[in-house]
Amino acid sequence: MIAAQLLVLAVLTAGPQPADTACVSLLLPSVTGVDDSTAVATSVRAIFESYLTGPSLKSVLLDAKLASQANEEAKQKGCTRILTVTVSRKAADNKPSTLSSVARAAGTTAAYIPLPNYGSAVAVGAARGGAQAVADVAYHTRAKDEITLAYKLVTADGAMLMPERSDKAKAKSNGEDLLTPLIAKASEAVAGTIARK
């Protein structure tokens, strides 16, 4: 009886409890039309992580490559909303095109990454470091090149939270960063969907 009274007293004196933080699990995106797709995929995911981290939202990175394993990993990490992203780049001349990810222009994209006053400095650092490959894509972009970013949000049990959406951007000039604004737009849609669920 005394233990129960002490527990009630501790809860009452502890003050308001913080609201639960919603989360989204991030798979490594599928990327085509670039030379080093793994580097670009890692960069894209790092930028998504920076946008989808805040006082009421956190991101969890998934290591699994197979869908069944990713679903299990998301459940184990306690974050069952899974964001799946596909990026494809098409050169203006309609020929298959590749880019080398030498990361010469890292400063270009890193300037667009939000720097919140909250969250983890590690996430921001990873996003800035990861932005190098995305910045290299921008560096090699030529006028009329096109990038398509498709994304969907599902649960680890297969329920559709947000059907696949697809956004495209076409370069108006050489060196234009098409990818970061597409990621920002997708992140807003994902965060809005999570807030409503």
C-alpha positions in Angstrom: 0.0 0.0 0.0 2.8 2.4 0.9 4.7 1.6 -2.3 1.5 2.4 -4.4 1.1 5.7 -2.6 4.8 6.6 -3.2 4.4 5.7 -6.9 1.3 8.0 -7.2 3.2 10.8 -5.4 6.2 10.4 -7.7 4.0 10.6 -10.8 2.2 13.7 -9.5 5.4 15.5 -8.6 7.2 14.6 -11.8 5.3 17.2 -13.8 4.0 16.9 -17.3 5.4 14.0 -19.3 6.8 14.8 -22.8 4.6 13.9 -25.7 5.4 10.7 -27.6 7.8 11.3 -30.5 6.5 9.9 -33.8 9.1 8.1 -35.9 9.7 7.0 -39.4 12.1 4.3 -40.5 14.2 5.1 -43.6 15.3 2.4 -46.0 18.3 3.0 -48.3 16.7 4.5 -51.4 16.9 2.9 -54.9 18.9 5.2 -57.2 19.3 4.9 -61.0 21.1 7.0 -63.6 24.2 7.8 -61.5 27.6 6.1 -61.4 27.9 5.6 -57.6 24.3 4.8 -56.7 25.2 3.7 -53.2 26.8 7.0 -52.4 23.9 9.0 -53.8 21.4 6.7 -52.0 23.2 7.2 -48.7 23.2 11.0 -49.3 19.5 11.1 -50.1 18.7 9.1 -47.0 20.9 11.4 -44.8 19.1 14.5 -46.2 15.7 12.9 -45.5 16.9 12.1 -42.0 17.8 15.8 -41.4 14.3 16.9 -42.5 12.4 14.2 -40.7 14.0 14.9 -37.3 12.5 17.4 -34.8 10.9 17.8 -31.4 7.9 15.6 -32.3 9.4 13.4 -35.1 12.5 11.2 -35.3 14.1 9.1 -38.0 15.4 5.6 -37.6 17.8 4.2 -40.2 17.3 0.6 -41.4 20.2 -1.6 -42.5 18.2 -4.4 -44.1 18.0 -4.5 -47.9 15.2 -7.2 -48.2 11.6 -5.9 -47.6 10.8 -8.8 -45.2 14.0 -8.1 -43.2 13.4 -4.4 -43.2 9.9 -4.9 -41.8 11.3 -7.1 -39.1 14.0 -4.6 -38.3 11.5 -1.8 -38.1 9.4 -3.7 -35.6 12.5 -4.5 -33.5 13.5 -0.9 -33.5 10.0 0.1 -32.4 9.4 2.3 -35.5 7.0 0.6 -37.8 6.3 3.4 -40.4 8.7 2.8 -43.3 9.6 5.3 -46.0 10.5 3.9 -49.3 12.2 6.2 -51.9 13.3 5.8 -55.5 15.4 8.3 -57.4 16.0 8.3 -61.1 18.0 10.7 -63.2 17.5 11.1 -66.9 19.9 13.0 -69.1 18.4 15.6 -71.5 19.7 13.8 -74.5 17.6 10.7 -73.5 20.7 8.5 -73.6 21.6 6.4 -70.5 23.8 8.7 -68.4 26.0 8.2 -65.4 27.6 10.6 -63.0 30.7 10.2 -61.1 30.4 10.9 -57.4 33.6 12.7 -56.7 31.9 15.1 -54.3 33.5 18.2 -55.6 30.6 20.6 -54.9 29.6 19.6 -51.4 29.0 23.1 -50.3 26.2 23.7 -52.8 23.7 21.2 -51.3 24.9 21.4 -47.7 23.7 25.0 -47.6 20.1 23.8 -48.1 20.1 21.3 -45.2 18.0 22.6 -42.3 19.9 23.3 -39.1 17.4 22.8 -36.3 18.1 24.0 -32.7 16.9 20.5 -31.6 17.7 17.0 -32.5 21.0 15.3 -32.9 24.2 17.0 -34.1 25.1 13.6 -35.4 22.1 13.6 -37.8 23.0 17.1 -39.0 26.7 16.0 -39.5 25.7 12.9 -41.3 23.4 14.9 -43.6 26.1 17.4 -44.4 28.6 14.7 -45.0 26.1 12.7 -47.0 25.2 15.8 -49.1 28.5 15.5 -50.9 27.2 12.9 -53.4 23.9 14.8 -53.9 26.0 18.0 -54.5 28.0 16.1 -57.1 24.8 15.1 -58.9 23.9 18.9 -59.0 27.4 19.7 -60.2 27.0 17.4 -63.1 23.4 18.3 -63.9 23.0 19.9 -67.3 20.1 22.0 -68.5 17.0 19.9 -69.3 18.2 16.9 -67.3 15.3 15.5 -65.2 15.2 13.9 -61.8 12.2 11.9 -60.5 11.7 11.2 -56.8 9.0 8.6 -55.9 8.1 7.8 -52.3 5.6 6.0 -50.2 4.9 5.4 -46.6 3.8 1.9 -45.3 3.7 0.1 -42.0 5.9 -2.9 -41.3 2.7 -5.0 -41.5 2.0 -3.8 -45.1 -0.7 -1.2 -44.4 -0.5 1.8 -46.8 -0.2 5.1 -44.9 0.6 7.2 -48.0 0.3 5.8 -51.5 3.3 6.3 -53.8 3.7 9.8 -55.0 6.1 11.0 -57.7 7.6 14.4 -58.2 9.8 15.5 -61.1 12.1 18.4 -61.7 13.8 19.5 -64.9 17.0 21.6 -64.8 16.8 25.1 -66.2 20.5 25.6 -66.1 23.8 23.6 -65.7 24.7 22.8 -62.1 21.2 23.2 -60.7 20.3 21.2 -57.6 17.1 19.4 -58.4 17.2 16.7 -55.7 17.3 18.7 -52.5 14.1 20.6 -53.2 12.4 17.4 -54.1 13.5 15.8 -50.9 12.2 18.8 -48.9 8.8 18.6 -50.6 8.6 14.9 -50.0 9.6 15.3 -46.4 6.8 17.8 -45.8 4.3 15.3 -47.2 5.6 12.5 -45.1 5.7 14.6 -41.9 2.1 15.8 -42.6 0.9 12.2 -43.1 2.6 11.0 -39.9 1.1 13.9 -37.9 -2.4 13.0 -39.1 -2.1 9.3 -38.3 
